Amino acid sequence: MTADQPEPRRDLRRSASGRVPQWVLDEEASGLAARAGFDKAAGPRPGPRRKKREPRRSRGRAPRLLRTICLVLAVALIVTYYAFPGLLRDATTAIAGEQFSAPQSGVGPASTWRAGYPPRGVEAQKQPLGHPAEMSPSSSSYVYIDGDSKSRFVAYDPCRPIHFVTRPDHAPSGARQLITQAVAAASKASGLTFIDDGDTTEGYSKDRNAYQPDRYGKRWAPVLIVWETTDEQPQFAPSAVPGAKNIAGLGGSQAIVGDSGSRVFVTGDVQLNATALGELMTRLNGPALVTAVVKHELGHVLGLGHVGDPTQLMYETAQPGVASYAAGDLAGLATLGQGKCFPNH
């Protein structure tokens, strides 16, 4: 034992010479190590593990808050769209202009109306519902009532049906059948699909609303066909000018601004002179002539204007022997039936 070594404990075993054997010292050292928490083979015994404290980091609270705000705004926009479908579109339409002309076969001033909107896409299909009977027009003897060229015109959406209703008041006997025949001819020539919604009590108004959900449900109002007296439509009064022609009917459609700023017809009306046409029905071949008048006005509803060719049904005055759509009429109607589809109007 050297001078700098600690003196062994007095109670340790000693030899006869008074020295503490080495094996006793080793045994004492092992005991001290065990009591201190050391193991020769494994090293220090691990105590209770403490989590290493790391500096606080931003856990993306700002991005998370931004995502939450965007989600809330998106949900609010969707709810607004479905709860108030006209609200968002009215704001857009106000920029483009809400009032549009409703041409009436070239007679009298055009009326105006303030657009209302049903839910988007009612009855809209991805493809046109039909095709014109004559896909290759063979005549250019036609004009559009609302268009500046043969390639730019306003028409109905071929991917939706055109509903129509008839007010039976003042209608002559057999009127229902001849209207059915006239609509069938217009549908065949244009390829547009018509649906007869039956009778209505609605009368004509120059300020007619194109959207009447209380009367017709949440879709565009149907095309209105009415038989009118001279009291209801003064333009039907007999002319006081000798040789002047009496007006047998009036027809036209109303348009809105649809997709990409294009205009599309959504409803229209046909006014028929009940007095004059009722008297014509009693003559020989009268029903065919009255049907020709209805076809003429339906041509206006679909978008055709008057032409200067007397061989066409769309000539301004009735001509002997012309009771059906002629080549120019068919060409114009076929083009109008191939207009643009408007899935969102």
DAHUPE-V366277 format. One record per run of one state. SS is the DSSP state (@ for helix, = for strand, . for the rest). FROM is the first residue (numbers start at 1). TO is the last residue. If there is no record, write none. Layout:
((SS:FROM:TO) (SS:FROM:TO))
//
This chain:
((.:1:21) (@:22:36) (.:37:37) (=:38:39) (.:40:42) (=:43:44) (.:45:60) (@:61:83) (.:84:84) (@:85:96) (.:97:98) (=:99:102) (.:103:110) (=:111:114) (.:115:143) (=:144:144) (.:145:146) (=:147:147) (.:148:152) (=:153:153) (.:154:155) (=:156:156) (.:157:161) (=:162:167) (.:168:174) (@:175:190) (.:191:193) (=:194:199) (.:200:210) (=:211:211) (.:212:212) (@:213:216) (.:217:219) (=:220:220) (.:221:222) (=:223:228) (.:229:233) (@:234:236) (.:237:248) (=:249:257) (.:258:258) (@:259:261) (.:262:262) (=:263:273) (@:274:280) (.:281:285) (@:286:302) (.:303:303) (=:304:304) (.:305:306) (=:307:307) (.:308:314) (=:315:315) (.:316:326) (@:327:336) (.:337:345))
//
